[in-house]
Amino acid sequence: MIMKQIKKFLILAILQALVFPALPGAHGFVVKTRFPADSLQLSTEHNLAFDSLAGRWDEAMPLGNGILGALVWKKDGRLRLSLDRADLWDERKALDLSKFNFKWVEEQVLKADYAPVQKLGDAPYDNIPYPTKLPAAALEFDISAFGKVVSNVLDIRTALNTVKFESGIVFNCYIHAIQPRGYFSLENLPAGGTIAGSTSGIPLLIVHNYNSGKSPRENDNSHAGQGLEKLGYDKGTVTRSENSIRYRQPIYDGRYYEILIKWKEISAGKITGAWTISNNQPASLPAFDTTASEPAGWDTHRRWWKNFWAKSSVILPDKLIETQYYLEMYKLGSVAREGAPAITLQAVWTADNGSLPPWKGDFHNDLNTQLSYWPAYTGNRLAAAATFTDWLWKIKPKSHRYTRQYFGVEGLNVPGVATLSGDPMGGWIQYSLSPTVSAWCAQHFYWQWKYSMDEQFLLNKAYPYIHAAATYLENITRYENGVRKLPLSSSPEYNNNSIDAWFLEWSNFDLSLAKFLFTAAGEVSLAAGKPEEVRHWRKMLQQLPAYEVNETGFTVAPGQNLNESHRHMSQYMAIYPLALLDVNEPEDRTIIENSLQRIEEIGTSAWCGYSFAWMASLYARAYKADSAVKQLQIFASNFCSPNSFHLNGDQKGGQYSGFTYRPFTLEGNFAFAQGVHELLLQSRNGYIEVFPAVPDSWQDVSFNTLRTEGAFLVSAIRERGKAVKVTLEAEKGGTVRLKLPFTAFGFAGKSKKYEVKDGIIQFVLEAGEEVNILNKNAG
């Protein structure tokens, strides 16, 4: 069946080449879109395709390159591009850490006098509009004379949005994959509709109201913040010429940003244009070359996306899940790019509704940033994952200062809610100033090393970062009566912002992170050749107490069972993503199964969309394939906008959750993609497992070049309910421990010397070596 699916995609590709040899592209040029065999997993079925323009910003066509972003939709009868830049921030400080610290918070908790803490730590986030992510502006086009939209397609293979009107007019736009600019074009404009004849096709700049007075805010149920006018900026200046618009918007402390738009009529009825956004420097665009056969830079743009899609692929029998998966990976490619900031709540798609974005569009390091990078490792996009570790490394000096100032110790912790440059923003301080944030962030340095086996990354970044985080955790904890103790503990976001959100004993969330961090510190120390440090971190690990478990599985904290539906899976961190427990171990299995049973008993009434996406991975780690798939189906069908954006609330009126609002955040989208990976391939407890959680109903499924710990690339095929082939390629070489989805196996081609123990096959591969393992019982 897999071969039949591949043949189907080949036929589709050939037909497309014959019937649609090229698509009209930006600049009014012809854009070539043929793809080689390594991209045949993508078809038009995976595109976003509608017969109208979206009427809301959070249902728009999303474009991005990590730095710039655009949302293409319709507002007040015009085609609108909401423009964004990832590093547009107001970083004025609202939180004053000179007025309180962690020790003082502990004292207030012990005195049961928490109102002063909320006033200093939480109120500034709620009452002061900054610091915050900023939207840039919008481009609009008068389409009143174009007729009805007949086709609106985002081709995710090339990140090109094409809108066709019944009049024959075609609008194209894309953001260049690696250059800081976006492009648009209009073709087949009617006679008299060129630049010389009328305003049709001429872009209009729509600026946001950053000044005093009331902003036209929209009640769009998106958890929007205060109106943008609360920021109180001076009015921006707009300078127009016949073929350009330059907008300069002052923001704070003498800073500004600029938007530059240029366009040109290249022939009768054809207009091409470009735009860019600069941050605190003049904006510039290259001159148009109207003699070129393709848009400037189109070939490098197309090549980037071709290479992105060639990294890995999946073929699934559930087309709802498969399509959602590819849209998630498209979004990952659009927001995670070398040199760009880490992924914020909305990344390059800040809300365009006249208000501050939901939760100020910030860096939430108590869940959101971490989940956003989950699929980059197994999905073989390590360059995308590096944008998180690069950002964490960049803010590392500020993180050290924050650690000394607030926690009063040396080492490294990270604010749970942070600005672009790494300053703490406050909010519910149990989580925004949590004592274990750096432990979760450190996992991404650990993963980046384990999935790449890059020795230089280990020595230069993973080891020093993990060591600094572990040093801090040792310093902030106290060794009392033979047990290491955290002064105050919490579990996001259990008991929300009340004093009861603090526990005087370890929550399982914090404890799991501490166990992971000391374990990882020992492992990177061993790899870095530091045996004394290995012994030290193992000693720290042994001083931690056991998990708090009972008949309900993992509790929230000692004396606190999970007694109500809750959106965070925080107390289950040891199952996933930390993978400290393995369902194949009898003691672990009991804890895992009791925990899952408890979750099912309590229900999903207080879950958000990301809860279902995270839950898919938890079920997959327990080999509960049908349950995992059900979580993915619920997420895709109930918690996403038509454009695939995760909207947090149940969009079908509360079928699965009492949350029915629609704040857009990205972490649920990316956790979904990792949930798919966890069905197909897992790195666990020192070995690799292929097809660990594929339901029996998925008779035919395959994946190509997914990545595992140890820097192995794995491909596998399952046909008619049986796995038939597994291929491994060793990027760096080393010992492979592999749990196969079949017991009778043989090697295609050259045989390997191997050992089998407890159902796990072990052998050695050289760097660059590939091995094919076949199921002897496959028909």
PEVEN-V929282 format. One record per residue. N is the residue number from 1. RES is the residue in one small letter. SS is DSSP state (H for helix, E for strand, C for the rest). NEAR is the number of other ideal C-beta (glycine too) atoms within 10 Angstrom. Layout:
BEGIN
n-><N N>
res-><RES RES>
ss-><SS SS>
near-><NEAR NEAR>
END
This chain:
BEGIN
n-><1 2 3 4 5 6 7 8 9 10 11 12 13 14 15 16 17 18 19 20 21 22 23 24 25 26 27 28 29 30 31 32 33 34 35 36 37 38 39 40 41 42 43 44 45 46 47 48 49 50 51 52 53 54 55 56 57 58 59 60 61 62 63 64 65 66 67 68 69 70 71 72 73 74 75 76 77 78 79 80 81 82 83 84 85 86 87 88 89 90 91 92 93 94 95 96 97 98 99 100 101 102 103 104 105 106 107 108 109 110 111 112 113 114 115 116 117 118 119 120 121 122 123 124 125 126 127 128 129 130 131 132 133 134 135 136 137 138 139 140 141 142 143 144 145 146 147 148 149 150 151 152 153 154 155 156 157 158 159 160 161 162 163 164 165 166 167 168 169 170 171 172 173 174 175 176 177 178 179 180 181 182 183 184 185 186 187 188 189 190 191 192 193 194 195 196 197 198 199 200 201 202 203 204 205 206 207 208 209 210 211 212 213 214 215 216 217 218 219 220 221 222 223 224 225 226 227 228 229 230 231 232 233 234 235 236 237 238 239 240 241 242 243 244 245 246 247 248 249 250 251 252 253 254 255 256 257 258 259 260 261 262 263 264 265 266 267 268 269 270 271 272 273 274 275 276 277 278 279 280 281 282 283 284 285 286 287 288 289 290 291 292 293 294 295 296 297 298 299 300 301 302 303 304 305 306 307 308 309 310 311 312 313 314 315 316 317 318 319 320 321 322 323 324 325 326 327 328 329 330 331 332 333 334 335 336 337 338 339 340 341 342 343 344 345 346 347 348 349 350 351 352 353 354 355 356 357 358 359 360 361 362 363 364 365 366 367 368 369 370 371 372 373 374 375 376 377 378 379 380 381 382 383 384 385 386 387 388 389 390 391 392 393 394 395 396 397 398 399 400 401 402 403 404 405 406 407 408 409 410 411 412 413 414 415 416 417 418 419 420 421 422 423 424 425 426 427 428 429 430 431 432 433 434 435 436 437 438 439 440 441 442 443 444 445 446 447 448 449 450 451 452 453 454 455 456 457 458 459 460 461 462 463 464 465 466 467 468 469 470 471 472 473 474 475 476 477 478 479 480 481 482 483 484 485 486 487 488 489 490 491 492 493 494 495 496 497 498 499 500 501 502 503 504 505 506 507 508 509 510 511 512 513 514 515 516 517 518 519 520 521 522 523 524 525 526 527 528 529 530 531 532 533 534 535 536 537 538 539 540 541 542 543 544 545 546 547 548 549 550 551 552 553 554 555 556 557 558 559 560 561 562 563 564 565 566 567 568 569 570 571 572 573 574 575 576 577 578 579 580 581 582 583 584 585 586 587 588 589 590 591 592 593 594 595 596 597 598 599 600 601 602 603 604 605 606 607 608 609 610 611 612 613 614 615 616 617 618 619 620 621 622 623 624 625 626 627 628 629 630 631 632 633 634 635 636 637 638 639 640 641 642 643 644 645 646 647 648 649 650 651 652 653 654 655 656 657 658 659 660 661 662 663 664 665 666 667 668 669 670 671 672 673 674 675 676 677 678 679 680 681 682 683 684 685 686 687 688 689 690 691 692 693 694 695 696 697 698 699 700 701 702 703 704 705 706 707 708 709 710 711 712 713 714 715 716 717 718 719 720 721 722 723 724 725 726 727 728 729 730 731 732 733 734 735 736 737 738 739 740 741 742 743 744 745 746 747 748 749 750 751 752 753 754 755 756 757 758 759 760 761 762 763 764 765 766 767 768 769 770 771 772 773 774 775 776 777 778 779>
res-><m i m k q i k k f l i l a i l q a l v f p a l p g a h g f v v k t r f p a d s l q l s t e h n l a f d s l a g r w d e a m p l g n g i l g a l v w k k d g r l r l s l d r a d l w d e r k a l d l s k f n f k w v e e q v l k a d y a p v q k l g d a p y d n i p y p t k l p a a a l e f d i s a f g k v v s n v l d i r t a l n t v k f e s g i v f n c y i h a i q p r g y f s l e n l p a g g t i a g s t s g i p l l i v h n y n s g k s p r e n d n s h a g q g l e k l g y d k g t v t r s e n s i r y r q p i y d g r y y e i l i k w k e i s a g k i t g a w t i s n n q p a s l p a f d t t a s e p a g w d t h r r w w k n f w a k s s v i l p d k l i e t q y y l e m y k l g s v a r e g a p a i t l q a v w t a d n g s l p p w k g d f h n d l n t q l s y w p a y t g n r l a a a a t f t d w l w k i k p k s h r y t r q y f g v e g l n v p g v a t l s g d p m g g w i q y s l s p t v s a w c a q h f y w q w k y s m d e q f l l n k a y p y i h a a a t y l e n i t r y e n g v r k l p l s s s p e y n n n s i d a w f l e w s n f d l s l a k f l f t a a g e v s l a a g k p e e v r h w r k m l q q l p a y e v n e t g f t v a p g q n l n e s h r h m s q y m a i y p l a l l d v n e p e d r t i i e n s l q r i e e i g t s a w c g y s f a w m a s l y a r a y k a d s a v k q l q i f a s n f c s p n s f h l n g d q k g g q y s g f t y r p f t l e g n f a f a q g v h e l l l q s r n g y i e v f p a v p d s w q d v s f n t l r t e g a f l v s a i r e r g k a v k v t l e a e k g g t v r l k l p f t a f g f a g k s k k y e v k d g i i q f v l e a g e e v n i l n k n a g>
ss-><C H H H H H H H H H H H H H H H H H H C C C E E C H H H C E E C C C C C H H H C C C C H H H C E E E C C C C C C H H H C E E E E C C C E E E E E E E E C C E E E E E E E E C C C E E C C C C C C H H H C C H H H H H H H H H H C C C H H H H H H H H H H H H H C C C C E E C C C E E E E E E C C C C C C E E E E E E E C C C C E E E E E E C C C C E E E E E E C C C C C C E E E E E E C C C C C C C C C C C C C C C C E E E E C C C C C C C C C C C C C C C C C C C E H H H H C C C C C E E E E E C C E E E E E E E C C C C C E E E E E E E E E E E E C C E E E E E E E E E E C C C C C C C C C C C C C C C C C C H H H H H H H H H H H H H C C E E E C C C H H H H H H H H H H H H H H H H H C C C C C C C C C C C C C C C C C C C E C C H H H H C E E C C C H H H H H C H H H H H C C C H H H H H H H H H H H H H C H H H H H H H H H H H H C C C C C C C C C E E C C C C C E C C C C H H H H C C C C H H H H H H H H H H H H H H H H C C H H H H H H H H H H H H H H H H H H H H H H E E E E C C E E E E C C E C C C C C C C C C H H H C E C C C E H H H H H H H H H H H H H H H H H H H H C C C H H H H H H H H H H H H C C C C C C E E C C E E C C E C C E C C C C C C C C C H H H C C C C C C C C C C C C C H H H H H H H H H H H H H H H H H C C C C C C H H H H H H H H H H H H H C C C H H H H H H H H H H H H H H C E C C C C C E C C C C C C C C C C C C C C C C C C C C H H H H H H H H H H H H H H E E E E C C E E E E C C C C C C C C C C E E E E E E E E C C C E E E E E E E E C C E E E E E E E E E C C C E E E E E E C C C C C E E E E C C C C C C E E E C C E E E E E E C C C C E E E E E E C C C C>
near-><15 16 11 9 18 15 11 12 17 12 10 14 18 10 10 16 13 8 7 10 11 12 17 19 26 27 27 23 22 15 23 16 17 11 19 9 11 14 19 19 21 19 17 13 12 20 18 21 13 16 11 12 20 21 10 19 26 26 21 28 22 27 24 26 26 24 23 25 27 28 27 24 23 19 19 7 10 17 24 25 27 26 28 29 24 28 16 24 24 21 17 16 15 17 26 11 18 7 11 19 15 20 13 14 22 14 12 19 20 12 10 7 11 18 9 14 20 16 12 19 25 18 14 18 21 13 9 17 19 22 27 27 28 27 27 25 23 24 24 18 23 16 23 9 13 25 13 10 18 13 14 23 18 26 21 23 21 23 25 26 25 23 26 21 20 11 16 14 21 21 25 24 27 27 28 23 24 15 18 19 21 25 23 26 26 30 22 16 25 15 8 10 21 19 16 9 14 14 11 21 27 19 23 14 18 18 16 23 17 22 15 12 7 9 18 12 17 16 8 17 13 22 17 19 19 18 20 24 20 16 22 12 20 12 12 20 13 14 10 11 8 9 15 15 20 17 22 16 22 15 22 16 8 7 15 18 22 20 24 20 25 21 22 18 20 18 11 11 20 21 26 26 25 24 27 23 24 17 19 12 9 10 19 12 15 12 8 18 11 14 6 11 8 16 25 21 17 24 12 12 24 24 12 18 22 16 12 21 22 17 21 22 22 22 19 23 16 18 10 12 23 19 19 23 24 25 24 27 28 25 26 26 22 24 29 25 23 11 10 22 26 24 28 27 24 25 26 31 30 28 27 26 23 18 25 25 28 23 22 25 26 26 26 26 24 26 22 23 27 20 24 31 26 27 27 29 24 25 27 23 20 19 13 27 23 21 22 25 24 17 21 25 16 15 22 18 10 17 28 16 13 21 26 14 13 21 19 12 16 13 20 24 28 28 31 31 27 27 24 21 14 21 21 25 26 24 25 24 27 32 26 25 27 27 25 31 25 29 28 25 25 29 23 24 24 22 24 24 25 22 22 22 19 18 13 9 17 21 15 12 20 28 23 17 24 30 21 21 29 29 18 26 27 22 15 19 21 10 11 8 5 7 14 21 16 21 17 21 24 27 27 24 17 24 17 11 18 12 16 14 22 22 25 14 17 27 30 27 29 27 26 27 29 26 23 23 27 25 18 26 29 22 18 27 22 14 17 17 10 16 9 7 18 18 11 17 25 16 13 22 18 9 16 18 15 9 18 20 17 12 9 17 23 30 21 23 23 15 9 18 17 20 11 10 16 22 20 22 24 24 30 28 28 24 26 26 25 19 18 17 25 16 19 16 12 7 10 17 15 14 20 26 14 16 25 20 13 20 23 10 10 17 12 21 14 15 28 24 30 26 26 27 29 30 26 29 30 23 27 27 24 22 17 20 19 12 18 25 24 16 25 27 16 23 27 25 16 19 29 21 17 13 23 21 26 29 24 26 23 25 19 13 8 13 12 20 25 12 20 15 15 22 22 26 27 24 25 26 29 29 30 32 25 26 30 30 23 24 27 24 24 25 20 19 17 11 21 23 22 24 24 20 24 24 17 8 11 19 14 18 25 24 25 19 16 22 25 24 21 23 20 23 18 24 20 23 22 28 19 11 12 16 23 18 19 24 17 23 17 21 19 15 16 14 11 22 16 22 18 20 17 19 11 10 20 10 13 11 8 8 10 15 6 15 9 13 8 7 11 18 19 13 18 13 20 9 12 10 14 12 20 14 22 17 21 9 12 16 7>
END
